[in-house]
């Protein structure tokens, strides 16, 4: 999922360089949402592993 967020971030940067503001904004928004989903899943996984060991 982190790779998808990185891909959308790169698309946003390229679109911004070429002047496509709407596409850049949408891609950056998608990248941000995917990154936060990744962070939440990562934290949940860490908590589950710690709980399983205890």
VOPAMI-908930 format. One record per residue: residue in one letter; y, z, x of N, C-alpha, C in turn. Coordinates in steps of 0.2 Angstrom, whole numbers, plus 2048, in hexadecimal, padded with zeros to 3 digits. Layout:
BEGIN
+---------+------+------+------+-------+-------+-------+------+------+------+
! residuo ! n.py ! n.pz ! n.px ! ca.py ! ca.pz ! ca.px ! c.py ! c.pz ! c.px !
+---------+------+------+------+-------+-------+-------+------+------+------+
!       A !    Y !    Z !    X !     Y !     Z !     X !    Y !    Z !    X !
...
+---------+------+------+------+-------+-------+-------+------+------+------+
//
This chain:
BEGIN
+---------+------+------+------+-------+-------+-------+------+------+------+
! residuo ! n.py ! n.pz ! n.px ! ca.py ! ca.pz ! ca.px ! c.py ! c.pz ! c.px !
+---------+------+------+------+-------+-------+-------+------+------+------+
!       X !  7FA !  800 !  804 !   800 !   800 !   800 !  806 !  800 !  804 !
!       X !  806 !  803 !  80A !   80B !   803 !   80F !  80D !  7FC !  811 !
!       X !  808 !  7F8 !  812 !   809 !   7F1 !   814 !  80C !  7ED !  80F !
!       X !  80B !  7EE !  809 !   80E !   7EB !   803 !  816 !  7ED !  803 !
!       X !  817 !  7F3 !  804 !   81E !   7F6 !   804 !  822 !  7F2 !  80A !
!       X !  81E !  7F2 !  810 !   821 !   7EF !   816 !  823 !  7E7 !  814 !
!       X !  81E !  7E4 !  811 !   81F !   7DD !   80F !  825 !  7DC !  80B !
!       X !  826 !  7E0 !  806 !   82B !   7DF !   801 !  832 !  7E1 !  805 !
!       X !  832 !  7E5 !  809 !   838 !   7E7 !   80D !  83A !  7E1 !  812 !
!       X !  835 !  7DE !  815 !   836 !   7D8 !   819 !  839 !  7D2 !  814 !
!       X !  836 !  7D1 !  80E !   839 !   7CC !   80A !  840 !  7CE !  808 !
!       X !  841 !  7D4 !  807 !   848 !   7D6 !   805 !  84D !  7D5 !  80A !
!       X !  84B !  7D6 !  811 !   84F !   7D5 !   816 !  851 !  7CD !  817 !
!       X !  84B !  7C9 !  817 !   84C !   7C2 !   817 !  850 !  7BF !  812 !
!       X !  84F !  7C1 !  80B !   853 !   7BF !   806 !  85B !  7C1 !  807 !
!       X !  85C !  7C7 !  809 !   863 !   7C9 !   80A !  866 !  7C5 !  810 !
!       X !  862 !  7C3 !  815 !   865 !   7BF !   81A !  867 !  7B8 !  817 !
!       X !  863 !  7B5 !  813 !   865 !   7AF !   810 !  869 !  7AF !  80A !
!       X !  86C !  7B5 !  808 !   871 !   7B6 !   803 !  86E !  7B6 !  7FC !
!       X !  867 !  7B7 !  7FB !   865 !   7B8 !   7F4 !  865 !  7C0 !  7F3 !
!       X !  86A !  7C2 !  7F0 !   86B !   7C9 !   7EF !  867 !  7CC !  7E9 !
!       X !  866 !  7C8 !  7E4 !   861 !   7CA !   7DF !  85A !  7CB !  7E1 !
!       X !  858 !  7C6 !  7E5 !   851 !   7C7 !   7E7 !  850 !  7CC !  7EC !
!       X !  855 !  7CD !  7F0 !   855 !   7D2 !   7F6 !  855 !  7D9 !  7F2 !
!       X !  859 !  7DA !  7ED !   85A !   7E1 !   7EA !  853 !  7E2 !  7E6 !
!       X !  850 !  7DD !  7E3 !   84A !   7DE !   7DF !  844 !  7E0 !  7E4 !
!       X !  844 !  7DC !  7EA !   83F !   7DE !   7EF !  83F !  7E4 !  7F2 !
!       X !  846 !  7E6 !  7F4 !   847 !   7ED !   7F6 !  845 !  7F2 !  7F2 !
!       X !  846 !  7F1 !  7EB !   844 !   7F6 !   7E6 !  83D !  7F7 !  7E6 !
!       X !  839 !  7F1 !  7E6 !   832 !   7F2 !   7E6 !  82F !  7F5 !  7EC !
!       X !  832 !  7F3 !  7F2 !   830 !   7F7 !   7F8 !  831 !  7FE !  7F8 !
!       X !  836 !  800 !  7F5 !   838 !   807 !   7F4 !  833 !  80B !  7F0 !
!       X !  831 !  808 !  7EA !   82D !   80B !   7E5 !  826 !  80B !  7E9 !
!       X !  823 !  806 !  7EC !   81D !   806 !   7EF !  81C !  80B !  7F5 !
!       X !  822 !  80C !  7F8 !   822 !   811 !   7FE !  821 !  818 !  7FB !
!       X !  825 !  819 !  7F5 !   824 !   820 !   7F3 !  81E !  821 !  7EF !
!       X !  81B !  81C !  7ED !   814 !   81D !   7EA !  80F !  81E !  7F0 !
!       X !  810 !  81B !  7F5 !   80C !   81C !   7FB !  80D !  823 !  7FE !
!       X !  813 !  826 !  7FE !   814 !   82D !   800 !  811 !  832 !  7FC !
!       X !  811 !  831 !  7F5 !   80E !   835 !   7F0 !  806 !  835 !  7F1 !
!       X !  803 !  82F !  7F2 !   7FC !   82F !   7F3 !  7FA !  832 !  7F9 !
!       X !  7FE !  831 !  7FE !   7FD !   834 !   805 !  7FD !  83C !  805 !
!       X !  802 !  83F !  801 !   802 !   846 !   801 !  7FC !  849 !  7FD !
!       X !  7FB !  845 !  7F7 !   7F5 !   847 !   7F3 !  7EF !  847 !  7F7 !
!       X !  7EE !  842 !  7FB !   7E8 !   842 !   7FF !  7E7 !  847 !  804 !
!       X !  7ED !  849 !  807 !   7ED !   84E !   80C !  7EB !  855 !  809 !
!       X !  7EE !  856 !  803 !   7ED !   85C !   7FF !  7E6 !  85D !  7FD !
!       X !  7E3 !  857 !  7FB !   7DC !   857 !   7F9 !  7D7 !  859 !  7FF !
!       X !  7D9 !  856 !  805 !   7D5 !   857 !   80B !  7D5 !  85E !  80D !
!       X !  7DB !  861 !  80D !   7DC !   868 !   80F !  7D8 !  86D !  80A !
!       X !  7D8 !  86B !  803 !   7D5 !   86F !   7FE !  7CE !  86E !  7FF !
!       X !  7CB !  869 !  801 !   7C4 !   868 !   801 !  7C1 !  86C !  807 !
!       X !  7C5 !  86C !  80C !   7C3 !   870 !   812 !  7C2 !  878 !  811 !
!       X !  7C7 !  87A !  80D !   7C7 !   881 !   80C !  7C2 !  884 !  808 !
+---------+------+------+------+-------+-------+-------+------+------+------+
//
